[in-house]
Amino acid sequence: MPHATETRRLRFAQLPPLPLECGETLPHVTMAYHLDGTLNAARDNVILVLHALTGSADAAGDWWKGLIGPGLALDTDRFAILAPNLLGSCYGSSGPTEGDRFPPLTTRDQARAVGVLLEQLGVARVALVTGGSLGGMVALEFIASFPGRAARAAVFAAPAAQPAVAIAWSHVQREAIRLAGREGLALARQLAMITYRTAEGLQGRFGRLHGGAGTFSVQEWLWAHGARLDARFTAAAYLTLLDAMDAHDVGRGRGGVGERLRHASTAITGIGIPGDLFAPAEEVQRWVRAAGGQYRTIVSEHGHDAFLLETAQVDALLREALGERAAAARGARPERRPTASSLAREVA
């Protein structure tokens, strides 16, 4: 059974049969989602927020709660914030169950499902599509699959095609699950956490500090992350989403990423994180140049997870992506070291 962290009431939509890239069709598709704020009469004030690998639809109440709400970057007094649970996850949308076969998915399939959800809600065009990591990949696929249906995009720490280094890390995580069975999910999460942070950040936070059982503090931190994921996620969903990420390639069959994104009629901002081991900033820069978008950075010791942890910088970047340049100028790309409080935060 899925181990959800949702504390707010989810909404559900039943979608028509969905053809997949693998050639199969999902006959019954459920999409779980949150909608914070109010749709206006024209239904053109929607901001689409897409979660990362183990995230849920509860962006406003969980992983981006400092960014969504009245007066915040994603202002629920002005916008309706739509956050779906991606196809293949285990937080309410259709996905695999332990022991049952589920067809392979791609980020293109996930983006198409989101597009169908928007159609059911009567939303022809979103004001902004945004997300990080897997969510950023699906955001890019949404732009490419539905040209003109997003006015703006802010894509955090996501490549246009999964690079070899990330595929290699995914392989090791799959092997951990295959060899260790149920306990493998916790081990896979520990491996992933090493790629989501930087050597500088881990050294600054833990160094050679010891825990309470003769181990190093960094070991206890990894064990805790593994145990928390094991309590709230499923190995089947994790493997399905890893496969979708590895298959990710926006330019596949489209003449290349630049060709597709340049004609998407979307103002695109790609945000890289120097030192990101999972989605190297150079990969983000490469597709941004090809797409003719604008490139920004998050300066952080956190590495890949900075799009979840550096709230002030992400706030400024989202405001800029929405056209609020005065607000962004006050806070974008601060040259600073993380505070003690930011280092203390954990990924949900």
TIRO-13763 format. One record per residue: x, y, z of N, C-alpha, C, O in turn; residue in one letter. Coordinates in steps of 0.02 Angstrom, whole numbers, padded with zeros to 5 digits, always signed. Example, Ala and Ser with C-alpha at 12.3 -4.5 7.8 and 13.67 -1.06 7.14 Angstrom:
<lumvexs>
+00660-00284+00390+00615-00225+00390+00660-00165+00390+00712-00166+00423a/+00642-00112+00354+00684-00053+00357+00645+00002+00394+00670+00057+00402s/
</lumvexs>
This chain:
<lumvexs>
+00042-00060+00000+00000+00000+00000+00044+00062+00000+00097+00063+00031m/+00022+00115-00035+00060+00178-00034+00062+00206+00037+00015+00197+00075p/+00115+00240+00052+00122+00272+00117+00121+00348+00106+00174+00378+00101h/+00063+00378+00101+00057+00448+00082+00070+00494+00141+00057+00475+00199a/+00094+00554+00126+00105+00604+00178+00051+00658+00175+00054+00706+00213t/+00002+00650+00131-00049+00702+00123-00088+00714+00187-00110+00666+00220e/-00095+00777+00206-00136+00794+00264-00196+00837+00242-00244+00844+00280t/-00194+00864+00182-00250+00903+00156-00289+00859+00107-00261+00813+00078r/-00352+00875+00098-00394+00833+00056-00374+00838-00018-00373+00893-00046r/-00360+00781-00048-00345+00778-00119-00408+00782-00160-00462+00763-00138l/-00401+00807-00221-00454+00803-00271-00433+00749-00322-00373+00735-00330r/-00481+00720-00355-00467+00667-00403-00505+00680-00468-00562+00703-00468f/-00472+00664-00524-00503+00668-00590-00494+00600-00624-00440+00570-00621a/-00546+00578-00656-00543+00516-00696-00533+00535-00769-00576+00569-00799q/-00477+00514-00798-00460+00533-00866-00479+00477-00914-00486+00419-00894l/-00489+00493-00978-00502+00441-01027-00440+00398-01038-00386+00416-01016p/-00447+00341-01073-00389+00298-01086-00331+00338-01116-00340+00381-01159p/-00271+00323-01091-00212+00363-01110-00162+00319-01148-00133+00274-01119l/-00152+00333-01214-00100+00297-01251-00031+00317-01225-00018+00376-01211p/+00013+00267-01218+00080+00279-01192+00132+00271-01247+00119+00241-01299l/+00190+00299-01235+00244+00295-01285+00266+00223-01297+00290+00207-01352e/+00259+00180-01248+00280+00110-01256+00234+00071-01303+00249+00014-01320c/+00178+00100-01323+00131+00067-01368+00070+00039-01332+00022+00019-01364g/+00072+00037-01266+00014+00014-01227-00032+00073-01211-00014+00131-01220e/-00091+00057-01186-00139+00108-01166-00162+00094-01095-00180+00038-01078t/-00161+00146-01054-00190+00140-00987-00265+00150-00993-00287+00205-01010l/-00305+00098-00979-00377+00104-00991-00412+00148-00940-00462+00181-00957p/-00388+00150-00879-00419+00190-00826-00365+00231-00793-00317+00204-00766h/-00372+00296-00795-00320+00341-00769-00350+00387-00716-00398+00424-00730v/-00323+00384-00657-00342+00430-00603-00285+00480-00593-00227+00461-00589t/-00303+00544-00588-00254+00595-00572-00275+00629-00507-00329+00658-00503m/-00232+00626-00457-00243+00661-00394-00210+00729-00399-00158+00737-00431a/-00240+00779-00367-00211+00846-00372-00237+00890-00315-00288+00876-00284y/-00200+00944-00302-00222+00998-00259-00233+01060-00302-00197+01071-00351h/-00281+01100-00284-00293+01164-00317-00299+01217-00262-00350+01219-00227l/-00248+01258-00255-00248+01311-00204-00259+01378-00238-00228+01393-00289d/-00303+01419-00209-00323+01480-00243-00387+01467-00282-00415+01413-00279g/-00409+01517-00319-00473+01513-00354-00464+01526-00429-00432+01574-00449t/-00493+01482-00469-00493+01493-00541-00535+01555-00557-00590+01563-00532l/-00508+01599-00600-00547+01656-00620-00597+01636-00675-00596+01579-00698n/-00639+01683-00695-00691+01667-00744-00662+01643-00810-00691+01599-00842a/-00606+01671-00830-00575+01651-00893-00533+01588-00887-00511+01560-00937a/-00521+01566-00826-00480+01507-00812-00410+01513-00843-00383+01465-00870r/-00383+01574-00839-00317+01585-00867-00266+01607-00814-00213+01633-00830d/-00283+01596-00751-00238+01615-00696-00206+01555-00661-00189+01559-00602n/-00200+01500-00697-00173+01438-00667-00097+01437-00671-00068+01452-00723v/-00065+01419-00616+00006+01403-00614+00011+01328-00601-00016+01303-00552i/+00046+01294-00645+00053+01221-00642+00119+01206-00608+00172+01225-00632l/+00115+01170-00551+00174+01154-00511+00183+01078-00510+00137+01041-00493v/+00243+01055-00529+00255+00983-00538+00310+00960-00490+00362+00991-00484l/+00297+00904-00456+00341+00880-00403+00399+00839-00428+00400+00816-00485h/+00448+00829-00384+00507+00789-00398+00493+00715-00385+00436+00695-00373a/+00545+00674-00387+00540+00601-00386+00495+00574-00332+00449+00536-00346l/+00507+00593-00270+00467+00565-00215+00420+00616-00185+00394+00606-00130t/+00409+00671-00220+00363+00722-00196+00290+00702-00206+00275+00653-00240g/+00246+00742-00177+00174+00730-00184+00142+00791-00216+00176+00839-00234s/+00076+00788-00223+00039+00845-00249+00033+00902-00199+00010+00957-00217a/+00053+00891-00137+00044+00942-00086+00102+00992-00085+00138+00997-00035d/+00111+01027-00140+00165+01076-00143+00153+01133-00094+00201+01154-00060a/+00092+01157-00088+00077+01214-00044+00083+01197+00029+00101+01240+00070a/+00069+01135+00048+00071+01116+00118+00133+01078+00138+00142+01061+00196g/+00178+01065+00089+00235+01022+00105+00299+01051+00075+00330+01094+00106d/+00318+01029+00015+00386+01040-00008+00399+01111-00036+00457+01130-00041w/+00348+01150-00053+00357+01220-00072+00311+01265-00031+00286+01315-00056w/+00300+01248+00031+00251+01284+00071+00272+01355+00086+00229+01396+00103k/+00334+01372+00080+00355+01441+00089+00349+01483+00027+00367+01542+00028g/+00325+01453-00027+00322+01488-00091+00251+01494-00119+00240+01532-00166l/+00204+01458-00090+00135+01457-00115+00088+01480-00060+00086+01451-00006i/+00050+01533-00074+00004+01559-00024-00008+01633-00036+00023+01662-00080g/-00051+01664+00003-00067+01735-00005-00004+01778+00001+00031+01775+00052p/+00010+01818-00049+00067+01863-00048+00134+01832-00061+00184+01867-00066g/+00137+01766-00068+00201+01732-00082+00215+01733-00157+00175+01759-00196l/+00271+01704-00176+00290+01706-00247+00235+01679-00292+00218+01709-00343a/+00207+01622-00273+00149+01594-00309+00088+01612-00268+00064+01574-00226l/+00063+01672-00282+00013+01707-00240-00057+01678-00252-00085+01686-00306d/-00084+01646-00202-00151+01616-00209-00206+01668-00207-00264+01650-00218t/-00191+01731-00193-00241+01784-00200-00249+01804-00273-00300+01834-00292d/-00199+01787-00314-00202+01805-00385-00207+01744-00430-00240+01746-00483r/-00176+01689-00410-00171+01631-00453-00204+01570-00421-00212+01565-00360f/-00223+01523-00464-00245+01457-00442-00186+01410-00453-00165+01400-00510a/-00160+01381-00400-00100+01339-00405-00122+01266-00411-00148+01237-00363i/-00111+01238-00469-00129+01168-00482-00068+01124-00475-00019+01133-00512l/-00069+01078-00428-00014+01032-00416-00038+00961-00421-00067+00935-00373a/-00028+00928-00477-00050+00858-00484+00002+00809-00458+00062+00824-00455p/-00021+00750-00438+00023+00695-00424+00038+00661-00491-00008+00639-00525n/+00102+00656-00509+00119+00630-00575+00100+00557-00583+00102+00518-00536l/+00082+00540-00643+00067+00471-00661+00126+00427-00643+00184+00443-00658l/+00113+00371-00610+00165+00324-00590+00186+00331-00518+00220+00287-00491g/+00165+00385-00484+00182+00394-00414+00133+00355-00371+00089+00320-00396s/+00141+00360-00305+00098+00321-00260+00059+00365-00212+00042+00343-00157c/+00046+00427-00232+00010+00473-00190-00058+00491-00220-00080+00549-00215y/-00092+00443-00249-00160+00454-00271-00173+00445-00345-00228+00425-00364g/-00124+00459-00387-00133+00450-00459-00119+00377-00478-00090+00339-00439s/-00140+00358-00538-00128+00290-00561-00053+00274-00563-00013+00314-00588s/-00036+00217-00536+00034+00197-00534+00038+00123-00517-00013+00090-00507g/+00098+00098-00512+00108+00026-00499+00092+00009-00427+00100+00050-00382p/+00071-00052-00417+00066-00080-00349+00115-00137-00344+00134-00168-00394t/+00135-00152-00283+00185-00204-00273+00160-00271-00300+00106-00294-00283e/+00201-00302-00343+00185-00367-00369+00145-00367-00433+00139-00419-00466g/+00116-00310-00452+00077-00305-00514+00115-00268-00567+00151-00219-00553d/+00108-00290-00629+00142-00257-00684+00109-00191-00701+00047-00187-00702r/+00149-00140-00713+00125-00075-00736+00167-00057-00797+00227-00066-00795f/+00136-00031-00850+00175-00017-00911+00228+00036-00898+00219+00080-00856p/+00283+00032-00935+00335+00084-00928+00310+00152-00949+00272+00158-00997p/+00332+00203-00912+00311+00272-00925+00371+00314-00946+00428+00297-00932l/+00356+00369-00979+00406+00420-00993+00381+00487-00967+00322+00494-00950t/+00425+00535-00963+00403+00602-00944+00354+00631-00995+00313+00673-00978t/+00359+00608-01057+00311+00630-01108+00241+00604-01092+00192+00641-01100r/+00236+00542-01069+00172+00515-01047+00144+00555-00988+00085+00570-00986d/+00187+00570-00941+00165+00607-00882+00141+00677-00901+00091+00701-00874q/+00176+00710-00947+00155+00776-00970+00088+00773-01006+00046+00817-00998a/+00078+00721-01046+00014+00714-01081-00043+00704-01033-00097+00732-01043r/-00032+00666-00980-00084+00656-00930-00102+00723-00896-00160+00737-00884a/-00051+00763-00882-00064+00829-00853-00104+00872-00902-00149+00909-00881v/-00087+00868-00965-00125+00905-01016-00198+00886-01018-00241+00929-01025g/-00212+00822-01013-00281+00798-01012-00317+00823-00950-00376+00842-00953v/-00283+00823-00893-00312+00849-00831-00332+00923-00840-00386+00943-00820l/-00288+00962-00870-00304+01032-00882-00366+01040-00927-00408+01083-00915l/-00370+00998-00978-00429+01000-01022-00492+00986-00982-00543+01020-00992e/-00490+00937-00938-00549+00922-00897-00568+00980-00852-00627+00989-00836q/-00519+01018-00830-00532+01075-00787-00551+01138-00827-00566+01190-00798l/-00551+01132-00892-00569+01189-00934-00516+01242-00939-00530+01300-00952g/-00453+01221-00929-00396+01269-00931-00360+01260-00998-00330+01209-01011v/-00365+01311-01040-00334+01308-01106-00260+01326-01105-00221+01302-01146a/-00240+01370-01058-00171+01394-01055-00154+01413-00984-00195+01442-00948r/-00093+01395-00963-00072+01411-00895-00027+01472-00896+00009+01484-00945v/-00029+01511-00842+00013+01570-00837+00086+01552-00828+00131+01587-00852a/+00098+01496-00794+00167+01473-00781+00165+01398-00768+00119+01373-00736l/+00215+01363-00794+00227+01294-00775+00295+01291-00743+00343+01319-00770v/+00301+01257-00686+00364+01255-00650+00372+01190-00613+00323+01156-00597t/+00433+01173-00599+00449+01113-00560+00524+01102-00561+00560+01133-00600g/+00547+01057-00518+00618+01043-00514+00632+00969-00520+00590+00927-00502g/+00691+00952-00546+00712+00882-00554+00662+00846-00599+00651+00868-00655s/+00631+00791-00576+00581+00758-00618+00525+00807-00637+00503+00807-00694l/+00504+00850-00591+00452+00899-00607+00474+00946-00661+00434+00967-00703g/+00538+00965-00661+00564+01007-00715+00566+00972-00782+00553+01002-00833g/+00583+00907-00781+00582+00867-00842+00512+00866-00872+00503+00875-00932m/+00462+00853-00829+00393+00850-00853+00370+00920-00877+00331+00925-00924v/+00394+00972-00844+00378+01040-00866+00404+01052-00937+00369+01080-00978a/+00466+01031-00950+00493+01037-01018+00453+00997-01068+00440+01021-01124l/+00433+00937-01049+00393+00896-01094+00324+00927-01105+00296+00923-01160e/+00296+00958-01054+00232+00992-01062+00238+01048-01114+00194+01055-01157f/+00290+01088-01109+00301+01142-01157+00308+01114-01228+00279+01141-01275i/+00347+01060-01234+00360+01031-01300+00299+00995-01328+00288+00997-01389a/+00260+00963-01285+00202+00925-01308+00141+00968-01322+00099+00950-01364s/+00137+01025-01288+00079+01069-01296+00102+01141-01310+00095+01184-01267f/+00129+01153-01370+00154+01221-01386+00098+01273-01377+00042+01263-01399p/+00116+01327-01344+00069+01381-01334+00024+01375-01274-00014+01421-01259g/+00028+01319-01237-00016+01309-01180+00014+01332-01114-00018+01326-01062r/+00075+01358-01116+00106+01388-01057+00135+01455-01078+00177+01458-01123a/+00114+01508-01045+00141+01574-01061+00214+01579-01040+00255+01609-01075a/+00229+01551-00982+00297+01555-00954+00315+01489-00922+00272+01448-00906r/+00380+01479-00913+00404+01418-00880+00465+01435-00838+00508+01474-00859a/+00470+01404-00779+00529+01407-00737+00549+01336-00720+00514+01302-00682a/+00604+01313-00748+00624+01243-00743+00688+01239-00701+00740+01266-00720v/+00682+01205-00644+00737+01202-00596+00774+01135-00600+00743+01082-00598f/+00840+01138-00606+00883+01080-00598+00859+01019-00638+00853+00964-00611a/+00846+01030-00702+00821+00976-00744+00854+00979-00812+00859+01033-00842a/+00877+00922-00838+00906+00920-00905+00852+00912-00957+00795+00894-00941p/+00869+00925-01020+00823+00911-01075+00826+00837-01094+00779+00811-01123a/+00881+00805-01078+00888+00732-01087+00930+00707-01029+00981+00736-01011a/+00908+00652-00999+00943+00627-00940+01016+00611-00957+01028+00571-01002q/+01064+00641-00922+01135+00628-00938+01158+00561-00911+01126+00530-00868p/+01215+00539-00936+01242+00473-00918+01255+00467-00843+01244+00414-00814a/+01277+00521-00812+01293+00517-00740+01231+00502-00699+01234+00463-00651v/+01174+00532-00718+01112+00519-00682+01086+00448-00696+01060+00415-00651a/+01093+00425-00758+01073+00357-00775+01115+00307-00735+01089+00256-00713i/+01179+00322-00727+01222+00278-00687+01199+00274-00614+01196+00220-00586a/+01183+00331-00585+01158+00331-00516+01092+00294-00511+01080+00257-00462w/+01048+00302-00560+00985+00265-00560+00997+00190-00563+00962+00152-00529s/+01045+00170-00602+01061+00099-00608+01082+00070-00540+01059+00016-00521h/+01125+00106-00504+01147+00081-00439+01088+00076-00391+01085+00029-00351v/+01043+00124-00394+00984+00121-00350+00939+00062-00367+00913+00029-00322q/+00930+00048-00431+00890-00010-00451+00923-00074-00425+00889-00119-00400r/+00989-00078-00432+01024-00137-00409+01016-00146-00333+01010-00202-00309e/+01016-00091-00297+01006-00095-00224+00938-00125-00208+00932-00167-00163a/+00887-00105-00245+00820-00131-00234+00816-00204-00255+00784-00245-00222i/+00848-00220-00312+00846-00289-00337+00881-00337-00289+00856-00392-00276r/+00938-00317-00263+00978-00362-00222+00955-00364-00149+00962-00416-00116l/+00929-00308-00124+00912-00305-00053+00837-00311-00040+00816-00309+00018a/+00797-00318-00092+00725-00326-00082+00694-00265-00049+00710-00208-00068g/+00651-00276-00001+00615-00221+00031+00663-00170+00061+00650-00110+00057r/+00716-00193+00092+00764-00146+00122+00802-00106+00070+00835-00056+00086e/+00798-00128+00007+00834-00093-00045+00809-00023-00059+00847+00020-00081g/+00746-00010-00046+00719+00058-00057+00754+00108-00012+00772+00163-00035l/+00763+00091+00051+00798+00135+00097+00870+00146+00075+00895+00202+00079a/+00902+00094+00052+00971+00100+00029+00974+00143-00034+01019+00185-00042l/+00926+00134-00080+00924+00174-00140+00917+00248-00123+00949+00291-00154a/+00876+00263-00073+00867+00333-00052+00932+00361-00023+00949+00419-00036r/+00969+00320+00015+01032+00344+00041+01081+00360-00015+01116+00411-00013q/+01084+00318-00065+01127+00331-00123+01105+00395-00157+01147+00437-00175l/+01041+00404-00166+01016+00463-00200+01033+00527-00162+01051+00577-00192a/+01027+00525-00095+01040+00585-00055+01112+00609-00065+01125+00669-00062m/+01158+00564-00077+01228+00584-00089+01232+00625-00153+01272+00672-00158i/+01192+00607-00204+01193+00644-00267+01155+00709-00262+01166+00754-00302t/+01110+00715-00214+01069+00776-00208+01105+00831-00169+01082+00888-00169y/+01160+00815-00136+01197+00865-00097+01268+00871-00124+01286+00836-00172r/+01308+00915-00095+01376+00925-00118+01425+00904-00064+01407+00900-00005t/+01487+00891-00084+01539+00874-00036+01550+00932+00013+01559+00922+00072a/+01547+00993-00013+01557+01052+00029+01501+01057+00081+01514+01071+00140e/+01439+01047+00059+01383+01051+00106+01385+00998+00159+01373+01011+00218g/+01401+00936+00139+01404+00882+00188+01462+00892+00238+01455+00879+00297l/+01518+00915+00212+01575+00927+00256+01560+00983+00306+01575+00978+00365q/+01529+01037+00281+01513+01093+00324+01462+01076+00377+01464+01102+00433g/+01416+01032+00360+01364+01015+00408+01385+00960+00457+01372+00964+00517r/+01419+00909+00431+01434+00850+00473+01508+00843+00491+01525+00823+00546f/+01553+00858+00443+01623+00847+00455+01636+00776+00479+01613+00728+00448g/+01671+00771+00535+01684+00705+00564+01647+00697+00630+01668+00660+00675r/+01590+00732+00636+01551+00726+00697+01525+00655+00705+01508+00622+00656l/+01523+00632+00767+01499+00565+00781+01427+00567+00807+01407+00615+00840h/+01390+00515+00792+01322+00508+00818+01324+00475+00886+01375+00473+00920g/+01266+00448+00906+01261+00421+00973+01277+00347+00978+01274+00319+01033g/+01292+00314+00923+01303+00241+00926+01370+00221+00897+01377+00167+00869a/+01419+00265+00903+01485+00250+00877+01491+00258+00802+01540+00236+00773g/+01440+00288+00771+01441+00300+00699+01452+00374+00686+01449+00415+00732t/+01463+00391+00624+01469+00461+00605+01399+00491+00596+01352+00456+00577f/+01393+00556+00609+01328+00589+00603+01301+00585+00532+01241+00579+00522s/+01345+00588+00482+01321+00585+00413+01289+00517+00398+01243+00513+00358v/+01315+00464+00430+01284+00399+00422+01213+00398+00451+01167+00372+00420q/+01205+00427+00509+01139+00429+00540+01090+00470+00499+01031+00453+00494e/+01115+00524+00469+01074+00565+00424+01049+00524+00365+00991+00529+00346w/+01093+00486+00335+01075+00444+00278+01025+00389+00299+00976+00377+00265l/+01038+00357+00356+00992+00306+00379+00922+00335+00390+00871+00304+00373w/+00920+00395+00419+00855+00427+00433+00817+00441+00369+00756+00431+00365a/+00852+00466+00318+00819+00479+00254+00794+00414+00222+00738+00412+00195h/+00834+00362+00226+00812+00298+00198+00751+00271+00234+00704+00247+00202g/+00751+00275+00300+00694+00249+00339+00631+00289+00326+00576+00261+00322a/+00637+00356+00319+00578+00397+00307+00548+00381+00239+00487+00378+00232r/+00590+00372+00188+00562+00357+00122+00529+00288+00123+00476+00279+00093l/+00561+00240+00155+00533+00172+00159+00464+00173+00192+00422+00131+00175d/+00453+00219+00238+00389+00223+00273+00335+00257+00233+00275+00251+00248a/+00354+00294+00180+00303+00334+00146+00298+00321+00071+00254+00349+00038r/+00341+00279+00043+00341+00270-00030+00342+00195-00045+00348+00154+00001f/+00336+00178-00108+00340+00107-00128+00397+00096-00176+00414+00140-00216t/+00427+00038-00173+00482+00022-00219+00457+00021-00291+00493+00042-00336a/+00396-00003-00301+00369-00008-00370+00362+00062-00401+00381+00072-00459a/+00336+00110-00363+00330+00178-00389+00399+00209-00400+00411+00243-00450a/+00444+00196-00354+00512+00224-00360+00546+00200-00424+00576+00239-00460y/+00541+00135-00438+00572+00108-00498+00538+00134-00561+00572+00149-00610l/+00472+00140-00560+00436+00166-00618+00458+00237-00634+00468+00255-00692t/+00465+00279-00583+00484+00348-00593+00558+00355-00612+00575+00399-00652l/+00601+00312-00585+00671+00312-00607+00675+00297-00682+00712+00329-00718l/+00637+00247-00704+00637+00229-00775+00612+00287-00818+00640+00299-00872d/+00561+00322-00795+00535+00379-00833+00588+00434-00839+00596+00464-00892a/+00625+00446-00785+00678+00496-00787+00733+00476-00835+00758+00517-00873m/+00753+00413-00833+00807+00390-00878+00786+00393-00951+00829+00403-00995d/+00722+00384-00965+00698+00386-01034+00689+00458-01059+00676+00470-01118a/+00694+00506-01014+00680+00576-01030+00726+00603-01085+00787+00601-01078h/+00697+00629-01138+00734+00660-01193+00685+00702-01233+00650+00677-01277d/+00683+00766-01218+00634+00811-01250+00643+00813-01325+00593+00819-01361v/+00705+00808-01350+00717+00813-01421+00706+00750-01461+00708+00751-01522g/+00693+00694-01426+00686+00629-01460+00629+00631-01511+00572+00645-01493r/+00645+00616-01574+00594+00613-01626+00566+00681-01645+00515+00685-01680g/+00598+00735-01623+00571+00802-01635+00622+00849-01668+00611+00909-01673r/+00677+00821-01691+00727+00863-01723+00773+00898-01674+00808+00945-01693g/+00773+00876-01612+00816+00907-01562+00779+00953-01515+00724+00977-01531g/+00809+00964-01457+00775+01003-01406+00766+01076-01427+00714+01106-01414v/+00817+01105-01460+00811+01174-01480+00755+01185-01530+00717+01233-01524g/+00750+01141-01578+00698+01146-01629+00629+01146-01598+00585+01185-01618e/+00619+01103-01548+00552+01097-01518+00537+01156-01471+00483+01185-01475r/+00584+01172-01428+00570+01223-01377+00569+01293-01405+00534+01336-01379l/+00608+01306-01457+00608+01374-01486+00540+01392-01517+00524+01450-01524r/+00501+01341-01534+00436+01354-01564+00379+01339-01516+00322+01327-01538h/+00393+01341-01452+00341+01323-01403+00299+01383-01381+00250+01374-01345a/+00317+01443-01403+00280+01504-01384+00277+01512-01309+00225+01533-01281s/+00331+01496-01275+00336+01502-01202+00400+01539-01184+00453+01525-01212t/+00395+01586-01137+00454+01620-01111+00485+01574-01058+00457+01564-01004a/+00543+01545-01074+00572+01492-01034+00632+01517-00994+00677+01549-01021i/+00631+01502-00929+00689+01514-00886+00714+01446-00861+00676+01408-00831t/+00777+01431-00873+00807+01371-00847+00854+01388-00790+00896+01433-00797g/+00846+01355-00734+00886+01370-00674+00932+01313-00659+00910+01257-00646i/+00997+01326-00660+01047+01276-00642+01075+01289-00573+01069+01344-00546g/+01107+01238-00545+01136+01243-00479+01209+01221-00484+01222+01161-00491i/+01257+01267-00483+01327+01247-00486+01344+01197-00431+01327+01207-00373p/+01377+01143-00450+01393+01090-00403+01341+01035-00400+01350+00987-00363g/+01287+01041-00437+01234+00990-00439+01263+00927-00470+01284+00927-00528d/+01264+00872-00432+01291+00809-00457+01241+00770-00499+01260+00731-00542l/+01176+00782-00487+01125+00743-00521+01104+00774-00588+01097+00738-00637f/+01095+00839-00589+01078+00875-00650+01128+00932-00658+01114+00989-00641a/+01187+00917-00685+01240+00968-00688+01217+01033-00720+01179+01032-00769p/+01239+01088-00692+01219+01154-00717+01235+01161-00791+01200+01196-00828a/+01289+01129-00813+01308+01134-00883+01255+01104-00929+01244+01128-00985e/+01221+01051-00905+01167+01021-00945+01109+01070-00952+01078+01074-01005e/+01093+01106-00898+01039+01155-00902+01059+01212-00949+01019+01232-00991v/+01120+01237-00943+01143+01290-00987+01138+01270-01060+01120+01310-01103q/+01154+01207-01074+01155+01183-01143+01085+01187-01175+01078+01213-01230r/+01034+01163-01140+00967+01165-01171+00938+01236-01171+00900+01254-01215w/+00956+01276-01121+00932+01345-01120+00958+01383-01181+00921+01419-01214v/+01022+01374-01197+01050+01407-01257+01015+01382-01319+00998+01422-01363r/+01004+01316-01324+00971+01289-01383+00900+01314-01390+00875+01324-01446a/+00866+01324-01333+00796+01344-01334+00787+01420-01340+00732+01444-01350a/+00843+01457-01333+00837+01530-01335+00804+01558-01273+00773+01611-01275g/+00811+01523-01216+00782+01546-01154+00832+01587-01114+00886+01605-01139g/+00815+01603-01052+00861+01638-01008+00884+01591-00952+00846+01549-00927q/+00947+01598-00935+00978+01554-00885+00990+01591-00820+01013+01648-00820y/+00972+01559-00765+00985+01586-00699+01015+01531-00655+01013+01473-00673r/+01043+01551-00599+01073+01502-00553+01046+01511-00483+01023+01565-00464t/+01050+01458-00444+01042+01460-00372+01111+01447-00342+01142+01396-00356i/+01134+01493-00301+01199+01486-00268+01189+01452-00201+01156+01480-00157v/+01216+01393-00193+01201+01355-00132+01251+01299-00121+01279+01272-00169s/+01263+01283-00059+01302+01224-00042+01260+01161-00043+01286+01105-00037e/+01194+01167-00052+01150+01110-00049+01153+01066-00111+01135+01007-00107h/+01176+01092-00168+01176+01053-00228+01106+01045-00257+01067+01093-00255g/+01091+00986-00284+01028+00975-00319+00967+00996-00279+00919+01024-00306h/+00967+00982-00214+00909+00997-00172+00899+01071-00159+00852+01089-00123d/+00941+01114-00186+00935+01186-00172+00867+01213-00195+00843+01261-00166a/+00838+01184-00247+00773+01210-00270+00717+01196-00219+00664+01226-00223f/+00730+01152-00172+00683+01138-00118+00701+01176-00054+00657+01187-00012l/+00763+01194-00046+00787+01220+00018+00804+01294+00018+00799+01326+00071l/+00822+01322-00039+00841+01393-00042+00779+01436-00059+00773+01462-00114e/+00735+01442-00010+00670+01473-00022+00676+01545-00048+00640+01564-00094t/+00720+01585-00019+00725+01655-00039+00746+01661-00112+00719+01702-00149a/+00795+01621-00134+00817+01625-00203+00764+01598-00251+00753+01627-00304q/+00732+01544-00232+00679+01516-00275+00621+01565-00280+00592+01573-00334v/+00604+01598-00225+00552+01649-00225+00567+01703-00277+00525+01721-00318d/+00629+01729-00275+00648+01782-00321+00646+01758-00394+00624+01795-00438a/+00668+01697-00406+00668+01671-00474+00598+01659-00501+00585+01671-00559l/+00553+01636-00458+00483+01627-00480+00450+01694-00495+00413+01700-00543l/+00464+01743-00453+00436+01810-00466+00462+01838-00532+00424+01867-00571r/+00526+01828-00544+00554+01852-00608+00522+01815-00667+00505+01846-00717e/+00514+01749-00660+00483+01711-00714+00412+01735-00729+00389+01731-00786a/+00379+01759-00678+00311+01785-00686+00310+01857-00711+00256+01886-00721l/+00369+01885-00720+00372+01954-00745+00378+02006-00691+00375+02066-00706g/+00386+01985-00628+00391+02032-00573+00465+02048-00561+00494+02027-00511e/+00495+02085-00606+00567+02095-00606+00590+02137-00548+00646+02128-00524r/+00549+02183-00525+00571+02224-00468+00581+02181-00406+00629+02190-00369a/+00535+02135-00396+00540+02090-00338+00601+02045-00345+00637+02032-00297a/+00612+02021-00407+00669+01976-00418+00735+02011-00408+00782+01982-00381a/+00738+02074-00429+00801+02111-00423+00824+02119-00351+00883+02125-00337a/+00776+02119-00306+00794+02128-00235+00822+02064-00206+00857+02066-00155r/+00808+02005-00238+00829+01944-00204+00863+01892-00246+00886+01842-00219g/+00868+01901-00312+00893+01847-00354+00968+01838-00348+01005+01887-00343a/+00990+01777-00347+01059+01756-00350+01102+01790-00297+01155+01816-00314r/+01081+01790-00235+01124+01821-00184+01189+01781-00175+01188+01720-00173p/+01244+01817-00170+01308+01784-00160+01317+01775-00084+01344+01819-00050e/+01294+01719-00059+01296+01708+00013+01305+01634+00027+01294+01592-00016r/+01325+01620+00088+01329+01551+00110+01264+01533+00145+01231+01577+00174r/+01243+01470+00143+01181+01450+00177+01185+01465+00252+01239+01460+00282p/+01128+01482+00280+01125+01495+00352+01120+01428+00389+01108+01376+00360t/+01131+01432+00454+01125+01372+00495+01056+01343+00492+01047+01282+00491a/+01005+01388+00489+00936+01363+00487+00921+01328+00421+00885+01278+00420s/+00948+01354+00366+00935+01321+00302+00970+01254+00299+00943+01206+00270s/+01030+01249+00327+01065+01185+00328+01029+01133+00370+01037+01073+00358l/+00990+01157+00418+00956+01110+00462+00894+01080+00432+00869+01030+00457a/+00869+01110+00376+00807+01085+00347+00818+01019+00312+00873+01005+00288r/+00767+00978+00309+00770+00913+00277+00720+00910+00221+00668+00944+00223e/+00734+00870+00170+00686+00859+00117+00630+00816+00142+00642+00766+00176v/+00567+00834+00127+00510+00795+00149+00507+00729+00113+00462+00689+00125a/
</lumvexs>
